Amino acid sequence: MNNLIEIRWHGRGGQGAKTASLLLADAAFNTGKYIQGFPEYGPERMGAPITAYNRISTEPITIHSNIYEPDYVVVVDDTLLESVDVTAGLKKTGAIVINTTKDAEYLKQHLNGYEGEIYKIDARKISLETLGKYFPNTPMLAAIVKVSKVMTDEEFLNDMKGSFKHKFAKKPEVIEGNMKALEIALKEVEKV
């Protein structure tokens, strides 16, 4: 499968990494792609490290396992850089996207010599500005879409508007803030 993109998410329970991976799968599916989006379950509890995965392809996906050599890694919580090997198996031709305000030197020091592209975004700032609370998964979702180019910004935003209308049917007041978080994140994700 030459056109298969594999993404691994690292976060902590309650930060929305699983939800973001499922939203990405839905958005990619709605653009006509074959998808998988699934979490890896262990003894998860609020704050414990969790892992979620995405596979996205233009052809049927016949692999049904965890992802050991991802094209992209998303780190929703930069404290994981000190306790989890987030670059394990990460392809040099891919990239890592980290929610952080740390400088390039710190990041490179904690990425085990990873030689691929490194991107960062301040998902906390974006989330607090647009949602009034810390929900890092929404900005991180937009950041990985921008970096991986699994779909255009326009396709992504159009699909997410529909997803949010469904997801937040009983809380329509949060739709605008979530859409704004996505739009800002698409612009603010930066290469280190």
QUIHU-V333541 format. One record per helix or strand of 3 or more residues. SS is the DSSP state (a for helix, b for strand). FROM is the first residue (numbers start at 1). LEN is the number of residues. If there is no record, write none. Layout:
ss: {SS & SS}
from: {FROM & FROM}
len: {LEN & LEN}
This chain:
ss: {b & a & b & b & b & a & b & a & b & a & a & a & a}
from: {5 & 17 & 34 & 49 & 72 & 78 & 95 & 104 & 117 & 123 & 136 & 153 & 172}
len: {8 & 14 & 7 & 9 & 4 & 5 & 5 & 6 & 5 & 9 & 13 & 15 & 17}
